[in-house]
Amino acid sequence: MAKVVIDGKCPYCGSAQGYMQRYVQSVTQYYGFEGEPIEASVVNHRGGTKKYCSNCERKLIIPNNQTEK
């Protein structure tokens, strides 16, 4: 069960480092015939709905008033 972030710190480890979201993506890199990169295409397939502590990687609940700052 995820815990709520209070005072901008992880309730598990106490870190104020922030949070991360995980995504499953496909990346396609295009190259010219000389080997130089031309452009890249990134497609998100799923994810980005859960938030995790950047330090201990445990699932968090972040209240709306902390994400709107």
VMD Tcl script that draws the C-alpha trace (Angstrom):
set ca {
  {0.00 0.00 0.00}
  {1.41 3.39 -0.99}
  {1.86 6.12 1.62}
  {1.09 9.82 1.25}
  {3.95 12.32 0.89}
  {3.86 14.88 3.72}
  {6.03 18.04 3.88}
  {7.76 17.16 0.59}
  {9.57 14.09 1.96}
  {9.23 10.37 1.26}
  {7.32 8.70 4.12}
  {9.50 5.59 3.77}
  {13.11 6.87 3.61}
  {12.72 10.60 4.41}
  {14.35 11.73 1.15}
  {13.41 15.15 -0.29}
  {15.01 14.22 -3.64}
  {11.67 13.93 -5.47}
  {9.75 11.29 -7.36}
  {9.81 9.49 -10.69}
  {7.30 7.90 -13.05}
  {8.00 4.79 -15.12}
  {7.01 4.39 -18.77}
  {7.24 1.63 -21.37}
  {8.43 3.25 -24.60}
  {9.59 2.49 -28.11}
  {12.40 4.65 -29.47}
  {13.29 4.71 -33.14}
  {16.54 6.48 -34.09}
  {16.99 7.49 -37.75}
  {20.48 7.85 -39.29}
  {21.88 9.26 -42.51}
  {24.09 7.02 -44.69}
  {27.17 8.71 -43.22}
  {26.16 7.50 -39.74}
  {24.99 10.84 -38.35}
  {21.74 10.84 -36.32}
  {18.90 12.61 -38.15}
  {15.93 12.38 -35.78}
  {14.34 10.16 -33.15}
  {10.78 9.06 -32.59}
  {9.53 8.17 -29.08}
  {6.18 6.43 -28.47}
  {4.81 5.88 -24.95}
  {2.93 2.59 -24.74}
  {1.86 2.68 -21.11}
  {2.84 3.92 -17.67}
  {3.24 7.27 -16.02}
  {0.26 6.79 -13.72}
  {2.14 5.73 -10.56}
  {4.74 7.78 -8.72}
  {7.81 6.33 -6.99}
  {10.41 7.84 -4.62}
  {13.60 8.62 -6.61}
  {15.70 7.37 -3.71}
  {14.06 4.15 -2.39}
  {11.74 3.52 -5.41}
  {8.69 2.76 -3.27}
  {5.22 3.72 -4.51}
  {3.91 7.11 -3.31}
  {0.68 9.07 -3.25}
  {1.31 12.76 -3.91}
  {-1.50 15.16 -2.94}
  {-2.62 17.60 -5.67}
  {-1.48 20.70 -3.75}
  {2.16 19.44 -3.83}
  {2.25 18.80 -7.60}
  {0.71 22.17 -8.56}
  {3.51 24.33 -7.05}
}
mol new
graphics top color blue
foreach p $ca { graphics top sphere $p radius 0.5 }
foreach p [lrange $ca 0 end-1] q [lrange $ca 1 end] { graphics top cylinder $p $q radius 0.2 }
display resetview
